[in-house]
Amino acid sequence: MSSTTRDPDRLVLFTDAVVAIAVTLLILPLVELVPEAQGELTAPEVITQHKPEIFSFLLSFVVISSFWFGHHRLFEHVRAYTPTILRLNSLWLLAVVVLPFPTEIVGAYDAGRFTAGLYTGTILVLSICQTALTWLVKGHPTLENPENPVSKAEFRSDCLLTGLTLVAFVLAAFVPGVHFYALLLLLLAPLVGRVSRRRRKRVS
């Protein structure tokens, strides 16, 4: 069994810095559009003729922000970490850093099964890593803060999001015509979670 290492503050600070850089990279292609379009397009045309790039930027910003919020919430429950946690967190960061690449592809190419699958697959890796981190921490006598444990609702929420993301990936990558509409499934996660909690309250 891996021995516990140190306080997670350093890991959290490093993660926050990497996420901040990844979010900054998302906007750079849009910034570069302005000098390239100067003299050829008017200011409003720079926006109207680059809607896919703007959409992909906003989508990825929301995705990264949402997962960062989840990561931040999870590490409020963590008091120490192991090499396994460190490696899994590094994989989570890899997916965050990679996301600007499929974001650029989405903005530059027409929507198709490959582009939608690549983008949704990156989000799936993020979601799997986050759920795995939650699973490793939950109930662990050394990693979990006994005064602020991971709740069952939080763990179920992560599992639900990963399940919906998996379905979205399959639809986006393998079903013709679905493309990025599959990501709308992720909006169901909060609704399904609320319905599930209400049912459990009625049963109890």
Backbone as a ProteinNet text record, in pm:
[ID]
protein_1_A
[PRIMARY]
MSSTTRDPDRLVLFTDAVVAIAVTLLILPLVELVPEAQGELTAPEVITQHKPEIFSFLLSFVVISSFWFGHHRLFEHVRAYTPTILRLNSLWLLAVVVLPFPTEIVGAYDAGRFTAGLYTGTILVLSICQTALTWLVKGHPTLENPENPVSKAEFRSDCLLTGLTLVAFVLAAFVPGVHFYALLLLLLAPLVGRVSRRRRKRVS
[TERTIARY]
84.5	0	87.7	51.4	130.9	122.4	235.4	236.5	186.6	122.8	73.2	191.1	183.7	295.2	274.3	220.4	220	85.8	79	-39.2	-72	-199.5	-235.4	-229.1	-195.8	-198.1	-108.6	10.1	102.2	45.3	-16.8	-78.3	-192.3	-272.9	-385.7	-336	-233.3	-178.9	-122.5	-52.5	1.8	-110.9	-213.3	-328	-397.3	-417.7	-481.7	-400.5	-268	-182.7	-192.9	-193	-203.6	-339	-445.1	-579.3	-586.8	-527.7	-528.3	-457.5	-345.8	-273.8	-358	-422.8	-505.7	-621	-684.1	-794.3	-743.1	-623.1	-564.9	-535.9	-487.9	-457.7	-582.3	-698.3	-821.8	-849.2	-815.8	-850.6	-748.8	-627.5	-521.2	-557.1	-619.4	-656.3	-751.9	-842.4	-934.4	-860.9	-764.6	-685.9	-608.4	-555.8	-477.1	-562.2	-693.6	-781	-786.3	-773.2	-791.6	-687.1	-556.7	-459.9	-465.9	-503.6	-513.8	-630.1	-737.4	-856.8	-854.2	-761.9	-757.1	-732.9	-819.3	-809.3	-891.5	-931.9	-1014.1	-1156.4	-1174.6	-1306.9	-1331.9	-1459.2	-1495.7	-1497.9	-1502.4	-1503.5	-1621.2	-1745.7	-1856.4	-1837.6	-1775	-1755.6	-1654.9	-1559.7	-1464.6	-1539.5	-1647.9	-1728.1	-1823.8	-1897.9	-2000.9	-1943	-1822.6	-1762.6	-1676.2	-1669.6	-1590.8	-1673.4	-1801.9	-1889	-1846.8	-1804.7	-1763.1	-1646.7	-1548.4	-1433.5	-1475.8	-1566.6	-1614.2	-1695.8	-1781.2	-1861.5	-1772.7	-1671.6	-1584.8	-1505.7	-1466.5	-1396.5	-1486.9	-1609.7	-1702.2	-1736	-1756.7	-1789.2	-1675.5	-1552.7	-1438.5	-1411.9	-1437.4	-1420.6	-1517.1	-1641	-1740.9	-1702.1	-1655.1	-1616.3	-1502.1	-1395.6	-1279.8	-1318.5	-1396.4	-1437.9	-1520.5	-1610.8	-1696.1	-1613.6	-1518.7	-1435.3	-1340.2	-1296	-1211.1	-1290.6	-1416.3	-1502	-1515.7	-1538.7	-1551.9	-1423.6	-1310.8	-1180.6	-1157	-1189.4	-1173.6	-1262.5	-1385.8	-1478.1	-1427.1	-1373	-1321.7	-1205.9	-1111.2	-992.3	-1018.6	-1140	-1178.5	-1194.8	-1212.2	-1228.5	-1096.2	-989.7	-863.3	-766.7	-706.1	-607.2	-465.8	-452.1	-321.2	-337.7	-226.7	-238.3	-125.2	-149.7	-54	-0.1	104.7	151.9	42.9	-49.9	-160.4	-248.3	-279.9	-357.2	-281	-151.7	-68.7	-69.8	-55	-53.7	-189.8	-296.2	-430.2	-461.5	-417	-436	-357.7	-239.8	-160.7	-232	-299	-377.5	-494.4	-557.6	-666.3	-613.4	-495.2	-434.1	-399.3	-354.4	-322.6	-445.6	-560.6	-684.4	-720.3	-698.7	-726.3	-635.6	-506.9	-410.4	-435.3	-480.1	-506.5	-632	-728.1	-858.5	-849.4	-757.8	-748.9	-721.9	-657.2	-629.5	-757.6	-840.8	-967.8	-1058.7	-1044.6	-1122.8	-1088.4	-959	-914.7	-962.9	-962	-1009.8	-1158.9	-1234.8	-1379.1	-1406.6	-1327.5	-1347.8	-1304.1	-1208	-1150.7	-1216.4	-1275.8	-1332.6	-1482.6	-1549	-1692.8	-1718.9	-1836	-1873.1	-1886.8	-1829.8	-1836.9	-1816.3	-1826.7	-1812.1	-1672	-1570.5	-1433.9	-1411.4	-1446.5	-1423.6	-1506.1	-1632.6	-1718	-1669.6	-1625	-1574.7	-1446.3	-1356.3	-1231	-1256.2	-1344.3	-1374.3	-1443.8	-1548.1	-1624.1	-1540.7	-1452.3	-1364.7	-1268.4	-1219.8	-1132.3	-1208.2	-1332.3	-1414.7	-1440.6	-1458.7	-1481.4	-1361.1	-1239.6	-1119	-1117	-1150.8	-1158.2	-1255.7	-1373.8	-1477.8	-1439.6	-1378.9	-1336.2	-1231.4	-1135.8	-1029.9	-1088.6	-1182.9	-1240.3	-1321.5	-1395.8	-1472.1	-1379.2	-1271.4	-1174.4	-1107.8	-1076.6	-1019.2	-1116.3	-1242.8	-1344.3	-1356.8	-1354.7	-1365.5	-1246.9	-1126.6	-1007.8	-1009.3	-1062.2	-1061.6	-1173.7	-1290.9	-1408.9	-1386.6	-1400.9	-1389.7	-1248.2	-1148.7	-1009.4	-966.6	-921.7	-893.2	-778.9	-689	-573.2	-590.7	-657	-670.3	-785.2	-897.3	-1018.6	-1015.7	-1058.5	-1070.2	-1191.2	-1171.4	-1284.8	-1385.9	-1342.6	-1434	-1512.1	-1470.5	-1539.7	-1532	-1601	-1592	-1668.2	-1632.5	-1704.2	-1843.3	-1945.1	-2081.6	-2119	-2217.6	-2267.4	-2325.3	-2388.9	-2448.6	-2341.1	-2228.2	-2119.6	-2064.5	-2046	-1992.7	-2091	-2219.8	-2321.3	-2325.1	-2310.2	-2311.7	-2197.2	-2077.8	-1963.1	-1984.4	-2037.1	-2063	-2168	-2269.6	-2375.6	-2320.8	-2237.8	-2180.4	-2092.1	-2013.8	-1927.9	-2010.9	-2118.4	-2206.1	-2269.1	-2317.7	-2378.2	-2274.4	-2152.5	-2046.4	-2008.7	-2008.9	-1981.2	-2086.2	-2213	-2321.3	-2306.1	-2272.3	-2253.9	-2140.2	-2031.8	-1918.4	-1959.5	-2029.8	-2072.8	-2163.4	-2257.2	-2347.9	-2272.9	-2183.3	-2111	-2016.3	-1951.1	-1847.1	-1899.7	-2014	-2056.3	-2194.5	-2272.8	-2407.1	-2406.5	-2429.9	-2426.8	-2530	-2488.8	-2580.1	-2596.7	-2548.4	-2564.9	-2462.5	-2336.7	-2227	-2230.4	-2224.6	-2213	-2345.9	-2454.5	-2582.3	-2578.3	-2488.7	-2476.8	-2437.8	-2366.8	-2323.1	-2440.1	-2554.9	-2673.1	-2712.3	-2670.3	-2698.4	-2639.5	-2527.3	-2461	-2546	-2637.8	-2727	-2827.4	-2843.1	-2938.6	-2884.5	-2753.2	-2692.6	-2753.4	-2763.4	-2823.5	-2970.2	-3044.9	-3186.9	-3204.7	-3128.7	-3138.6	-3096	-2994.5	-2948.3	-3055.2	-3125	-3231.7	-3345.7	-3385.6	-3493.3	-3454.4	-3328.2	-3280.8	-3281.9	-3240.3	-3239.2	-3380.5	-3474.8	-3613.4	-3670	-3638.6	-3687.7	-3630.6	-3502.6	-3441.1	-3501.4	-3535.7	-3597.9	-3735.5	-3809.2	-3943.5	-3934.2	-3834.1	-3817.2	-3777.3	-3687.1	-3643.1	-3750.9
-119.5	0	124.1	225.1	346.7	425.2	474	554	694.3	754.2	889.2	985.5	1085.9	1178.2	1303.8	1407.8	1536.3	1606.8	1721.6	1806	1839.4	1838.7	1856.4	2000.1	2096.5	2235.8	2260.8	2202.4	2222.9	2165.2	2047.6	1984.6	2070.1	2125.6	2209.5	2336.8	2399.4	2522.1	2496.5	2384.2	2348.9	2324.3	2252.2	2224.1	2352.9	2444.1	2572	2649.4	2646.3	2719.1	2660.4	2527.5	2462.4	2490.7	2485.5	2514.2	2658.5	2750.3	2891	2908.7	2838.2	2846.7	2788.3	2673.9	2609.7	2700	2767.1	2858.1	2976	3024.7	3136	3095.8	2973	2926.3	2921.5	2902.3	2894.9	3023.5	3137	3265.2	3311	3255	3303.3	3296.7	3186.1	3185.3	3297.8	3334.4	3444.2	3578.1	3594	3717.9	3734.1	3623.5	3628.3	3659.6	3638.4	3667.9	3817	3900.2	4044.5	4105.1	4087.9	4145.8	4083	3954.2	3888.4	3944.2	3982.8	4032.3	4183.1	4252	4397.6	4438.8	4528.2	4573.9	4491.9	4373.1	4287.1	4274.7	4275.5	4261.8	4377.7	4414.8	4514	4446.6	4527.9	4471.9	4376.7	4415	4319.3	4191.8	4202.8	4084.5	3987.7	4039.2	3950.9	3854.7	3904.3	3821.2	3732.1	3793	3716.1	3606.9	3626.6	3527.9	3425.3	3438	3341.4	3286.7	3266.1	3213.7	3075.3	2982	2849.9	2859.6	2945.9	2961.1	3018.8	3116.7	3178.1	3078.2	2999.7	2898.7	2794.9	2746.2	2642.8	2697.1	2824.7	2886	2891.3	2940	2952.3	2815.6	2717.3	2581.8	2524.8	2538	2482.3	2558.1	2688.4	2765.3	2714.6	2689.1	2637.9	2498.1	2413.9	2277	2277.2	2350.6	2353.5	2414.4	2521.7	2585.7	2490.4	2416.3	2323.3	2213.4	2159.1	2053.4	2108.9	2231.4	2291.4	2311.7	2356.7	2371	2236.2	2129.5	1996.6	1950.6	1978.2	1942.3	2019.1	2146.9	2230.1	2178.1	2140.4	2088.3	1956.8	1870.9	1742.3	1760.7	1848.1	1861.4	1936.8	1986.9	2036.6	1921.1	1798.7	1679	1605	1649.5	1576.3	1637.9	1553	1603.6	1555.6	1457.2	1407.3	1335.6	1307.7	1236.7	1134.7	1036.7	930.3	947.4	872	874.5	839.7	753.6	719.1	840.9	915.1	1038	1136.5	1146.3	1239.1	1202.7	1074.9	1031.7	1052.3	1020.3	1038.1	1185.9	1269.3	1413.4	1466	1407.2	1446.8	1410.6	1295.1	1256.5	1352.3	1392.2	1492.1	1622.2	1663.1	1785.2	1770.7	1651.4	1628	1651.7	1601.8	1622	1770.2	1843	1986.9	2059.8	2024.3	2090.5	2055.5	1933.8	1889.7	1955	1989.1	2037.7	2156.5	2252.4	2359.4	2309	2191.7	2137.6	2095.1	2006.7	1977.2	2098.5	2192.8	2316.7	2391.3	2399.7	2465.2	2389.4	2256.7	2175.1	2198.1	2203.8	2227.8	2362.2	2464.1	2596.2	2605.3	2521.1	2532.4	2440.5	2329.8	2231.6	2215.1	2166.4	2141.5	2030.9	2038.9	1937.5	1801.3	1701.4	1565.5	1468.3	1339.9	1240.5	1241.2	1266.4	1266.5	1385.4	1505.9	1625.1	1619.5	1578.7	1569.1	1459.3	1347	1237.8	1273.5	1343.1	1385.4	1480	1574.7	1673.4	1607.9	1531.1	1466.3	1360.8	1293.9	1194.6	1256.8	1377.1	1447.9	1480.8	1524.4	1553	1424.5	1313.6	1185.2	1146.8	1166.9	1137.7	1223.6	1350.4	1440.4	1387.5	1348.7	1303.9	1173.2	1080.5	953.4	977.8	1064.7	1094.5	1157.2	1248.6	1315.6	1218.2	1131.2	1030.4	932.7	893.9	803.1	867.5	996	1067.9	1067.4	1094	1094.2	957	852.2	714.3	677.5	722.4	691.3	760.9	882.3	961.1	918.1	891.2	861	739.8	761.2	653	610.2	674	636	695.3	613.9	662.5	762.8	757.9	847.5	969.3	951.9	1060.9	1155.3	1100.9	1180.7	1254.3	1378.6	1457.8	1408.3	1352.3	1296.4	1402.7	1526.6	1634.8	1688	1650.8	1695.7	1585.4	1473.9	1359.7	1383.8	1305.7	1309.6	1250.1	1321.9	1271.9	1173	1089.9	996.4	1070.7	1184.7	1263	1313.4	1356.8	1404.5	1291.9	1175.3	1062.3	1018.3	1011.6	974.3	1076.1	1204.1	1308.7	1291.8	1260.6	1238.6	1116.2	1009.1	887.1	912.2	988	1020.3	1101.4	1202.5	1285.3	1202.8	1111.7	1026.9	934.5	879.7	794.5	868.7	989.2	1069.9	1111.9	1140.4	1178.3	1060.8	940.2	821.2	803	819.4	809.9	918.3	1039.9	1150.7	1122	1063.2	1029.4	926.4	822.7	719	778.5	863	925.4	1018.4	1100.2	1198.7	1131.7	1024.2	962.6	858.7	798	684.3	698.6	795.3	812.4	931.6	910.3	1020	1127.5	1252.4	1364.6	1415.5	1342.6	1387	1494.1	1464.6	1559.2	1617.2	1750.2	1816.2	1827.1	1791	1788.4	1686.5	1588.6	1486.6	1549.2	1661.2	1725.1	1781.2	1795.5	1842.3	1743.7	1618.6	1518.4	1558.6	1628.6	1667	1764.1	1833.6	1924.4	1848.6	1718.2	1637.5	1597.5	1605.4	1556.9	1622	1756.4	1816.1	1776.5	1768.8	1733.1	1590.3	1497.5	1357.3	1342.9	1418	1413.2	1457.5	1566	1615	1515	1456.6	1357.2	1236.3	1193.2	1077	1105.2	1225.6	1260.1	1265.5	1317.1	1323.2	1183.4	1092.9	955.2	888	910.8	848.6	903.1	1033.4	1092.4	1032.8	1006.7	948.3	806.5	731.4	593.2	589.3	682.3	683.4	739.5
0	0	0	-83	-92.8	36.1	79.6	201.3	173.1	273	258.5	255.2	170.4	156	238.3	179.4	248.6	236.1	298	292.7	147	109.3	-32.1	-83.1	0.9	-42.6	-163.3	-161.3	-273.5	-402.2	-393.6	-510.3	-563.9	-474.8	-515.6	-582.9	-527.9	-586	-725.2	-740.7	-872.1	-972	-927.6	-1013.8	-1056.9	-963.4	-996.3	-1099.6	-1086.8	-1180.8	-1321.5	-1330.9	-1461.3	-1525	-1446.1	-1498.1	-1548	-1474.7	-1516.2	-1650.4	-1669.3	-1796.7	-1909.8	-1883.8	-1986.3	-2028.8	-1931.8	-1963.7	-2045.9	-2012	-2086.9	-2231.4	-2250.5	-2385.3	-2473.8	-2413.6	-2491.8	-2568.6	-2510.3	-2570.2	-2673.4	-2672.2	-2760.5	-2909	-2958.1	-3100.3	-3137.6	-3047	-3075.5	-3077.2	-2988.4	-2985.5	-3115.9	-3167.5	-3290.4	-3413.3	-3403.3	-3516.8	-3548.1	-3447.1	-3465.6	-3558.6	-3533.2	-3627.6	-3766.1	-3773.2	-3903.7	-3985.4	-3917.7	-3987.7	-4010.2	-3946.2	-3957.7	-4102.6	-4152.1	-4289.8	-4386.5	-4347.2	-4432.3	-4381.6	-4249.4	-4189.1	-4094.6	-4082.2	-3982.5	-3845	-3741.1	-3605.7	-3583.4	-3624.2	-3606.5	-3688.1	-3808.7	-3892.9	-3830.9	-3754.4	-3686.4	-3594.8	-3534.5	-3444.9	-3522.7	-3616.2	-3686.7	-3776.1	-3827.9	-3916.9	-3843.5	-3713.6	-3635.5	-3518	-3545	-3439.8	-3390.3	-3479.1	-3427.4	-3329.9	-3360.7	-3271.5	-3136.3	-3141.3	-3016.7	-2935.7	-3005	-2936.2	-2869	-2941.7	-2884.7	-2766.2	-2772.9	-2659	-2536.4	-2554.1	-2440.9	-2383.3	-2471.6	-2425.3	-2341.1	-2391.3	-2319.3	-2189.9	-2190.2	-2067.3	-1960.4	-1999.2	-1905.4	-1857.4	-1949.4	-1913.2	-1812.6	-1843.1	-1753.2	-1619.2	-1621.8	-1496.4	-1411.4	-1474.7	-1401	-1334.9	-1409.6	-1352.1	-1246.1	-1264.4	-1160.8	-1031.9	-1045	-926.3	-854.8	-933.8	-875.2	-807.8	-870	-813.2	-683	-684.6	-565.1	-451.4	-485.8	-384.8	-326.8	-414	-367	-269.8	-302.5	-219.4	-88.9	-72.3	59.8	157.9	104	186.8	208.2	142.6	143	243.5	325.6	421	388.9	300.5	259.2	125.6	58.8	-67.7	-82.4	-168.4	-195.7	-337.8	-373.1	-512.1	-612.9	-575.5	-665.6	-692.7	-587.5	-603.5	-691.6	-670.4	-747.8	-895.8	-927	-1067.4	-1132.7	-1059.6	-1114.9	-1135.8	-1043	-1057.9	-1178.8	-1203	-1319.7	-1449.3	-1451.9	-1569.5	-1588.7	-1479	-1484.1	-1545.1	-1501.3	-1554.5	-1702.4	-1741.5	-1882.3	-1969.5	-1925.1	-2001.5	-2008.8	-1899.1	-1898.5	-1996.9	-1995	-2082.4	-2229.5	-2255.3	-2392.6	-2449.5	-2365.4	-2413.3	-2509.8	-2494.1	-2594.7	-2736.9	-2749.7	-2882.9	-2955.7	-2896.3	-2964.9	-2974.6	-2882	-2891.6	-3020.4	-3051.6	-3174.1	-3297.1	-3291.2	-3402.9	-3425.6	-3316	-3326.8	-3393.4	-3359	-3417.5	-3562.5	-3602.9	-3737	-3839.7	-3793.9	-3886.7	-3864.2	-3968.7	-3958	-3856.5	-3793.9	-3695.1	-3762.5	-3699.8	-3750.6	-3636.5	-3666	-3559.8	-3500.1	-3584.8	-3531	-3438.2	-3484.9	-3403	-3274.7	-3286.3	-3167.9	-3073.8	-3131.4	-3049.1	-2977.3	-3047.4	-2985.6	-2869.8	-2892.5	-2788.2	-2668.9	-2698.1	-2591.6	-2520.1	-2593.5	-2531.9	-2431.8	-2462.4	-2368.2	-2239.9	-2255.2	-2137.2	-2058.4	-2129.1	-2061.3	-1975.5	-2027.8	-1949.5	-1823.1	-1837.9	-1722.3	-1618.4	-1663.6	-1572.3	-1502.8	-1577.1	-1517.9	-1410.2	-1440.2	-1342.6	-1216.4	-1234.8	-1118.6	-1032.9	-1097.7	-1022.7	-951.6	-1019.2	-957.3	-836.3	-844.3	-730.2	-612.5	-643.4	-537.8	-474.4	-557.4	-507.6	-418.4	-457.1	-378.4	-242.5	-239.9	-116.3	-22.2	-78.4	3.5	93.1	221.7	317.1	349.6	289.5	316	449.9	541.8	677.1	685.2	587.9	590.8	502.1	388.4	291.3	323.6	368.8	388.1	521.8	516.8	638.7	717.2	836.3	911.3	953.4	960	997.6	878	758	637.6	532.4	554.5	462.4	332	232.1	104.5	125.5	88.1	107.6	-2.3	26.6	-74.2	-193.6	-167.1	-275.8	-372.5	-318.4	-403.6	-490	-429.2	-504.7	-612.9	-578	-677.4	-790.7	-757.5	-859.3	-958	-906.2	-994.3	-1082.8	-1025.2	-1102.8	-1211	-1175.6	-1271.2	-1387.4	-1356.7	-1461.7	-1554.4	-1496.9	-1579.5	-1668.1	-1612.2	-1692	-1808.4	-1783.2	-1889.5	-1993	-1946.4	-2039.6	-2128.8	-2073.2	-2153.4	-2262.2	-2225	-2323.6	-2430.1	-2386.7	-2480.3	-2578	-2527	-2614.4	-2719.2	-2677.3	-2771.1	-2878.5	-2837.5	-2934.2	-3028.8	-2973.1	-3054.7	-3154	-3109.9	-3192.3	-3291	-3261	-3341.3	-3405.5	-3362.8	-3420.7	-3515.5	-3644.4	-3741.1	-3707.6	-3722.9	-3706.7	-3565.4	-3466.3	-3327.6	-3291.9	-3318.1	-3295	-3153.6	-3144.8	-3014.7	-2939.5	-3004.9	-2933.2	-2819.6	-2831.4	-2726.6	-2593.1	-2597.6	-2473.4	-2392.6	-2457.9	-2384.5	-2275.2	-2291	-2187.6	-2053.3	-2055.4	-1931.2	-1850.3	-1917.2	-1845.4	-1760.1	-1789.3	-1713.2	-1576.6	-1558.9	-1434.3	-1309.7	-1302.6	-1182.6	-1163.7	-1275.2	-1266	-1216.6	-1275.5	-1233.8	-1088.6	-1048.3	-910.3	-812.2	-846	-757.6	-748	-861.6	-861.5	-777.8	-792	-715.7	-565.4	-526.7	-383	-326.6	-404.6	-357.9	-338.1	-428.6	-416.8	-293.6	-266.7	-149.5	-19.8	-20.7	97.7	121.6	12.4	27.7	82.6	31.3	77.6	225	264.6	402.6	495.4
[MASK]
++++++++++++++++++++++++++++++++++++++++++++++++++++++++++++++++++++++++++++++++++++++++++++++++++++++++++++++++++++++++++++++++++++++++++++++++++++++++++++++++++++++++++++++++++++++++++++++++++++++++++++

